């Protein structure tokens, strides 16, 4: 899932604790906001004093990278430490550990490094193998915090974790119930050929589609190098009402697939997860396509409600100040860290430990998130603070609007079939 820059989406392997990040098989670095060259707004409030250390599982290695996570992290640290005065005046320091989503052992290694570094929370940077870290973090009383649990195992329990966005099932239910409302009954989706993609499609998409009256089919592509013309032809076979991507490793995949679907004359609705770069690239040809998101996106800025529009513009400014990749993962990571800093700061803790931070996050009620809906956390059956999601229609050149005017609440009866979704 991803959002574009307006300028230019099982088995655990045991490993030993690394002596230091520099000797690890995965990258690990610290970011306190003072090394990326960005400048705070002159009206901002700078943080000072002892930093609050937070780990970040950053999918920056292997074939399924999400480079926007790094951009969002850097922009958020700048915003938090130089604009809003950190967390109760103290700066946030990110221990950034690069992971390979196709190798659970790299997630395990990062979890061990976070324990060694003494972090008080670990941020799930949209890691499909986050479940590999859960036993280590739980034993060390380090809460796992994210936007969406890309691992269905992680998302199935509320123990020691909080996710500010909806569960994956909410996107699938909300999207398909809107398809049904629009009179459409068939859907073919492409997925990267990874274990988690098979699990989500077979475990969620097919049964949810059956309940909602949508015939759902899937085709898989190699993560390292799909043949987009061939993939588009496979998606268009049988003339489904809608076709596209359930999730995407990066916006480039979405853009190339959208171009290929147009080239094979696919006439149904093109659905491209939470990508938006294709909207800029295809221009008028993108009209009629759909994307989904847990939060408001910049192509829909004109439709964004007042309570979060200013925050979306702020996120855009700080992300644009970075030189890295933007997209959904940049805005998603920015919003995770912004909501983390705000909710923990609002709790006015006397000490910053894993248990105290988990308690503060679980106690969040009726909180207006940075660029998403109001959140109510701490459900005993779900780690997610909301089930609401947005579905956007591309309505004009480089412009989207929400399909229903605002957030969609997925059918509770459908979500109840999925552990941790309700």
Rosetta blueprint (number, residue, H / E / L):
1 X L
2 X L
3 X L
4 X L
5 X L
6 X L
7 X L
8 X L
9 X L
10 X L
11 X L
12 X L
13 X L
14 X L
15 X L
16 X L
17 X L
18 X L
19 X L
20 X L
21 X H
22 X H
23 X H
24 X L
25 X L
26 X L
27 X L
28 X E
29 X E
30 X E
31 X E
32 X L
33 X L
34 X L
35 X L
36 X L
37 X L
38 X L
39 X L
40 X L
41 X L
42 X L
43 X L
44 X L
45 X E
46 X L
47 X L
48 X L
49 X L
50 X L
51 X L
52 X E
53 X E
54 X E
55 X E
56 X E
57 X E
58 X E
59 X E
60 X E
61 X E
62 X L
63 X L
64 X L
65 X L
66 X L
67 X L
68 X H
69 X H
70 X H
71 X H
72 X H
73 X H
74 X H
75 X H
76 X H
77 X H
78 X H
79 X H
80 X H
81 X H
82 X H
83 X L
84 X E
85 X L
86 X L
87 X E
88 X L
89 X L
90 X E
91 X L
92 X E
93 X E
94 X E
95 X E
96 X E
97 X E
98 X E
99 X E
100 X E
101 X L
102 X L
103 X L
104 X H
105 X H
106 X H
107 X H
108 X H
109 X H
110 X H
111 X H
112 X H
113 X H
114 X H
115 X H
116 X H
117 X H
118 X L
119 X L
120 X L
121 X E
122 X E
123 X E
124 X E
125 X E
126 X L
127 X L
128 X L
129 X L
130 X L
131 X H
132 X H
133 X H
134 X H
135 X H
136 X H
137 X H
138 X H
139 X H
140 X L
141 X L
142 X L
143 X E
144 X E
145 X E
146 X E
147 X L
148 X L
149 X L
150 X L
151 X L
152 X H
153 X H
154 X H
155 X H
156 X L
157 X L
158 X L
159 X L
160 X L
161 X E
162 X E
163 X E
164 X L
165 X L
166 X L
167 X L
168 X H
169 X H
170 X H
171 X H
172 X H
173 X H
174 X H
175 X H
176 X H
177 X H
178 X H
179 X H
180 X H
181 X H
182 X L
183 X L
184 X L
185 X L
186 X E
187 X E
188 X E
189 X E
190 X E
191 X E
192 X E
193 X L
194 X L
195 X H
196 X H
197 X H
198 X H
199 X H
200 X H
201 X H
202 X H
203 X H
204 X H
205 X H
206 X H
207 X H
208 X H
209 X H
210 X H
211 X H
212 X H
213 X L
214 X L
215 X E
216 X E
217 X E
218 X E
219 X E
220 X E
221 X E
222 X L
223 X L
224 X L
225 X L
226 X L
227 X L
228 X H
229 X H
230 X H
231 X H
232 X H
233 X H
234 X H
235 X H
236 X H
237 X L
238 X L
239 X L
240 X L
241 X L
242 X E
243 X E
244 X E
245 X E
246 X L
247 X L
248 X L
249 X L
250 X L
251 X H
252 X H
253 X H
254 X H
255 X H
256 X H
257 X H
258 X H
259 X H
260 X H
261 X H
262 X H
263 X H
264 X L
265 X L
266 X L
267 X L
268 X L
269 X E
270 X E
271 X E
272 X E
273 X L
274 X L
275 X L
276 X L
277 X H
278 X H
279 X H
280 X H
281 X H
282 X H
283 X H
284 X H
285 X H
286 X H
287 X L
288 X L
289 X L
290 X E
291 X E
292 X E
293 X E
294 X L
295 X L
296 X L
297 X L
298 X H
299 X H
300 X H
301 X H
302 X H
303 X H
304 X L
305 X L
306 X H
307 X H
308 X H
309 X H
310 X H
311 X H
312 X H
313 X H
314 X H
315 X H
316 X H
317 X H
318 X H
319 X H
320 X H
321 X L
322 X L
323 X L
324 X L
325 X L
326 X L
327 X L
328 X H
329 X H
330 X H
331 X H
332 X H
333 X H
334 X H
335 X H
336 X H
337 X H
338 X H
339 X H
340 X H
341 X H
342 X H
343 X H
344 X H
345 X H
346 X H
347 X L
348 X L
349 X L
350 X L
351 X L
352 X L
353 X L
354 X H
355 X H
356 X H
357 X H
358 X H
359 X H
360 X H
361 X H
362 X H
363 X L
364 X L
365 X L
366 X L
367 X E
368 X E
369 X L
370 X L
371 X L
372 X L
373 X L
374 X E
375 X E
376 X L
377 X L
378 X L
379 X L
380 X L
381 X L
382 X L
383 X L
384 X E
385 X L
386 X L
387 X L
388 X E
389 X E
390 X E
391 X E
392 X E
393 X E
394 X E
395 X E
396 X E
397 X L
398 X L
399 X E
400 X E
401 X E
402 X E
403 X L
404 X L
405 X L
406 X L
407 X L
408 X E
409 X E
410 X L
411 X L
412 X H
413 X H
414 X H
415 X H
416 X L
417 X L
418 X L
419 X L
420 X L
421 X L
422 X L
